[in-house]
């Protein structure tokens, strides 16, 4: 049996608005994983991410 989950990543501003749908990342296996995201086009400021396990 394969263990893991599908992941989806969203970027929010401090008012809770979705600024960018980063990616529907697909299936990630259980264990340690890495993800690199290029946010050079974002304006300076504070943001937070939501990592959704589907």
C-alpha positions in Angstrom: 0.0 0.0 0.0 1.3 3.5 -1.0 1.1 6.1 1.8 0.9 9.8 1.0 -1.6 12.5 0.1 -2.5 15.0 -2.6 -1.4 18.6 -1.8 -2.7 22.0 -2.9 -0.9 25.3 -2.0 -2.5 28.8 -1.7 -1.0 32.2 -0.9 -3.0 34.6 1.2 -2.6 38.3 2.3 -3.1 39.4 5.8 -6.8 40.2 5.2 -7.4 36.5 4.3 -7.8 37.0 0.6 -6.4 34.4 -1.8 -3.5 36.2 -3.6 -2.4 33.3 -5.7 -3.2 29.6 -6.2 0.4 28.4 -6.1 -0.1 24.9 -7.3 -2.2 21.8 -7.3 0.9 19.8 -6.3 -0.5 16.3 -6.9 0.5 13.3 -5.0 3.3 13.4 -2.4 4.5 10.2 -0.8 4.7 9.9 3.0 8.0 11.1 4.5 10.2 14.1 3.9 9.6 16.2 0.8 10.8 19.5 -0.6 9.2 22.1 -2.7 10.7 25.2 -4.3 8.5 28.1 -5.2 9.5 31.2 -7.1 7.7 34.3 -5.6 9.9 37.0 -7.2 6.8 38.5 -8.9 5.1 39.2 -5.5 5.1 42.6 -3.9 6.9 43.0 -0.6 4.9 42.4 2.5 3.6 39.7 4.7 1.8 36.7 3.3 0.8 33.3 4.6 0.4 29.9 3.0 -2.3 27.3 3.3 -1.2 23.8 2.5 -4.3 21.7 1.9 -4.1 17.9 2.2 -6.8 16.4 -0.1 
